[in-house]
């Protein structure tokens, strides 16, 4: 599909930006145009996004590019930059345009149909590394289940940081699993993560030696709030990875109810929650009488972002059947 910048701003590109003696378009002028264009489209990070797109189109590091006052764009690079600026001006996520999003200092590939990793999800990884230590000290390993892996960001970050971790990562979407597997290979941890297509825990079988940790960033947006989400989320990211049912709690209810048979004795669940959801998710854990809430972790904005709970009845659910 071809995207074109329409209207007066497209004409301003033609009028204001010429070519140097070498036939290249001055990079500084292209950057200024794109910044103006994105600001008119109500993109809050217009300058940064323009810089990222420009660096992507010319195949250079953004910092190095900005330090080069003489760089110019070829006609092919100009066409690429204009197309991506137009798409970003329509609020398409920057990560889908560049095909990459950094998470845990790891460059992860993303594409439409796969949820874009958020920085706050790193708090799930931090908690997982702490809560994995008792299992590692007991037997020099830790078995971890990542439910709804998406791009694989949580599982990959944990595997990258903890050599003794053995992970199973599940997702209902084949597109997400393919991308997660590719990301795991690129980060050098594919041999320690098993990827399985599954609707929640449906494709797994409980086993006597269960998972020490269950990690999840489940869909938690209430369905009634969908239309109020930013356009960049509402119109581009996969709803199946975001919509948590009428009140946003559907997947927590299912995990809290279904997870105990899959956990080892004193297994721990670490789940990300939405703004102002922590108290309700804690209530669900406690009401089940199978869990004890251990910790609520705030993100850098002071939002209660992660709930940690220990399964107190995992042993009663364990039996001798094994996962495929």
C-alpha positions, 0 to 999 in steps of 0.5 A, spaced: 500 500 500 502 506 498 501 512 503 502 519 500 502 526 504 496 530 502 494 537 502 498 544 503 503 540 508 505 536 502 506 542 497 510 545 503 515 539 502 515 541 495 516 548 496 521 549 502 525 543 501 530 543 495 536 539 493 543 540 494 548 540 489 549 533 490 542 531 489 540 530 496 535 533 500 538 536 506 536 532 512 535 538 517 530 541 513 527 534 512 527 533 519 524 540 521 518 538 516 516 532 519 516 535 526 511 540 523 507 535 520 507 530 526 505 536 531 499 538 526 497 531 527 497 531 534 503 527 535 506 529 542 513 526 541 513 529 534 520 531 534 523 524 537 518 520 532 521 524 526 528 523 528 527 516 529 523 515 522 529 519 519 534 515 522 530 508 520 530 511 513 537 512 512 539 506 516 544 510 521 544 511 529 539 516 531 544 520 535 550 519 530 545 522 525 543 528 529 551 530 530 552 530 522 550 537 520 551 535 513 547 529 511 542 529 506 537 524 503 537 520 497 530 521 493 529 514 495 530 515 502 525 522 502 520 517 499 521 512 505 521 518 510 515 521 507 511 515 507 512 513 514 511 520 516 504 520 513 503 513 517 505 516 523 501 522 522 495 518 522 497 515 529 500 508 527 505 506 532 512 508 531 514 501 533 510 498 527 513 503 522 520 501 524 519 494 526 522 494 533 521 496 540 527 496 545 525 492 552 529 490 557 535 493 553 533 488 548 531 490 541 525 486 539 521 485 533 514 487 533 509 487 527 501 489 526 497 483 530 503 483 536 502 487 542 508 492 543 511 491 549 511 497 554 516 499 559 512 498 565 512 491 564 519 491 566 517 491 573 514 484 572 521 481 569 524 485 575 519 481 580 520 474 576 528 475 577 527 476 585 522 471 586 526 466 582 531 465 587 528 461 592 527 455 587 534 457 584 538 456 591 534 449 592 535 446 585 539 450 581 534 452 576 527 455 576 521 453 571 517 459 569 510 459 565 509 466 561 502 466 559 500 471 553 507 472 551 506 476 545 512 478 542 516 474 547 518 480 551 517 477 558 520 470 557 526 473 553 528 478 558 527 473 564 531 468 560 536 473 558 538 475 565 537 468 568 541 462 565 538 457 570 531 459 568 527 454 563 521 457 560 514 455 557 511 461 553 504 461 551 499 465 546 493 464 543 495 468 536 500 464 531 502 471 529 505 473 536 508 466 537 512 466 530 515 473 532 516 471 539 520 465 537 524 469 532 526 474 537 528 469 542 533 466 536 535 473 535 537 474 543 540 467 543 535 464 548 531 460 544 533 453 547 531 455 554 524 457 552 518 452 549 513 456 545 506 453 545 499 455 542 494 455 547 488 459 550 490 461 557 492 454 560 488 450 555 494 446 551 498 444 558 497 439 562 498 439 570 504 435 572 507 433 579 513 438 578 510 444 576 512 451 575 515 455 580 513 462 577 507 464 573 508 471 569 503 474 565 501 481 562 494 479 561 489 483 557 486 488 562 482 494 558 475 494 560 471 493 554 467 499 555 473 503 555 475 501 549 473 507 545 476 512 549 483 509 548 488 513 544 487 512 537 494 509 536 492 503 541 485 503 539 485 502 531 492 499 530 494 494 536 490 487 537 484 488 541 485 480 543 491 482 547 488 488 550 480 487 552 479 484 558 472 483 558 466 488 561 470 490 567 477 488 565 478 482 570 476 476 566 483 473 565 485 475 572 479 471 574 481 465 569 488 465 571 487 465 579 482 459 578 485 455 573 493 456 575 494 452 582 494 445 579 500 447 574 504 450 580 509 447 584 508 447 592 509 455 594 508 457 586 508 464 585 504 468 580 506 475 578 501 479 574 501 486 571 495 490 572 492 496 569 491 503 573 487 502 579 486 495 578 491 492 583 486 492 589 480 488 585 485 483 583 488 482 590 481 481 592 480 476 587 486 472 589 484 473 596 477 471 595 479 464 591 482 462 598 488 459 594 492 464 594 496 469 599 498 476 596 505 477 597 506 484 594 504 490 590 509 493 586 509 501 583 511 503 577 516 509 576 509 513 575 507 511 582 501 506 579 500 500 582 502 496 576 504 488 579 501 484 583 505 478 586 501 472 590 503 465 592 499 459 591 498 456 598 494 450 595 498 448 589 500 441 592 493 439 593 492 440 586 498 436 583 497 429 580 501 425 576 499 427 569 504 430 565 504 436 560 506 434 552 
